[in-house]
């Protein structure tokens, strides 16, 4: 089960990556005016014009992405969003939790007879204990109650392999752990779409490539894909026997197939995303011009997907945007992403033209909305959470350590990254006293450790459930030998090759220090002469014993040199390693303080 990063991955495609300049805002609506041929007077909510059946029908598209099994409100920064104020300042808002998401979605649907709910992948995987402990059956149950209509797969849907994904779709008890109650798990009520994920054996998609939503005489097709680079961010076992095809080529192929079936209104659900110029969810990324306020892989994808597709629901980067990006014909097209962890949802209005069967794109409008916690909790979700928490409590409530303050995961080098790397170094020395250092990928750290109590455990207490939320992948901590030259190359791979455009800075154990000069480009950003271990320069010819998780040891996240290590030794899982370290190094009267995060000197 991979500890993936949700940062940008370089495209493997023949056309050029189009980088866009940052604009000044992201509200992301196309012109809200109706087509010139539409009657100006509405015949009722959701329709335009006079008569019993108007030509134009508004369809509400509600969407979200990257839920990652966050049924309960996420803690710390993972449970907040930033809102841009009218005076240019920002404020943070607590957000997320399916009890609140359900209420917001149900309220949004009120009065909208034509409403469809879609998602952009990573509904499960890297989940907190309440879901992850039960192989994400609780999340699928929650999504069924949310009335999710359709979702694309994301890379995390493959954390436990394609057979487990098929079980989440079709139901049945877990092959190893069995059933968790007297009722058999029934699976998802909604289709998972995997148009670009093919079986190596059959050459066909492992799940449905598309799905058509119908309401009376209105029909909209949905095509679902995940990022082509999924094998680079998921463990090899998770994608065994699978091929991942180019997103654009796949979407264009199935758009033609839908058109041949008479479906002319099409939405693409794409588990790949972009990077807006602002972290505020309501930033107007079209204020400069269409597509000017977002960059990253989704720009290239959007500019090459056939104009037959009317809107793109995206994800993977955990960012918030509701933008337009020109399609190949130069016509603006809506592209949205609703952050992550259920903190936002997107409400998009698609105006369906009954005469043409297509979306009147001049009247598409879209905006992100906060899943605030000031609304009533949905009782059915409260009951679901209570049921699964009761099953998880004997394991999850057990204290495993004590902290004196929040230990955050944010920043180039984070206090929590240092703590985890130190834990893995200490464990490595147990396996082999000659272990020199540890490396941890930032994408494998899924949540902060917060000082405030999450339940009845008391402030400063770290429970097993909280540790599970930080490291939910069940990766093993392994040892392998690298030469000094290889170690230097690994550090340079953080900022070069597939990581050049969006660096992945490894978290490092105590004793390893170096300078990261961001004024330079590519591999030169790692200052070779500054790399030292316990104050001594790295000897290119020497051998160093390095601890890391099995995802990195397999060359994941673009660290190909780590896949060339020798003399491997496989250890226990990473959560056990973190638990052992916290237990050994903290007590109620002597808690662990946040590490200083001063091992990497950053020049900007």
Buried (B, 14 or more C-beta within 10 A) or exposed (E): BBBBBBBBBBBEBEEEBBEBEBBBBBBBBBEEEBBEEBBEEBBEEBBBBEEEEBBBBBBBBBBBBBBBBBBBBBBBBBBBBBBBEEEEEBEEBBBBBBBBBBBBBEEBBEEBBBBBBBBBBBBBBBBBBBBBBBBBBBBBBBBBBBBBBBBBBBBBBBBBBBEBBBBBBEBEBBEEEEEBEEEEBEBBBBBBBBBBBBEEEEEEBBBBBBBBBEBEEBBBBBBBBBBBBBBBBBBEBBBEEBBBBBBBBBBBBBBEBBBEEEBBBBBBBBBBBBBBBBBBBBBBBBBBEBBBBBBBBBBBBBBBBBBBBBBBBBBBBBBBBBBBBBBBEEEBBBBBBBBBBBBBBBBBBBBBBBEEBBBBBBBBBBBBBBBBBEBEBBEBBEEBBEBBBEBBBEEBBEBBBBBBBBBBBBBBBBBBBBBBBBBBBBBBBEBBEEBBBBBBBBBBBBBBBBBEEBBEBEEBBBBBBBBBBBBBBBBBBBBBBBBBBBBBBBBBBBBBBBBBBBBBBBBBBBBBBBBBBEEEEEBEBBBBEBBEBEEEEBEEEBBBBBBBBBBBBBBBBBBBBBEBBEEEBEBEBBBBBBBBBBBEBBEEEEBBEBBEBEBBEEEE
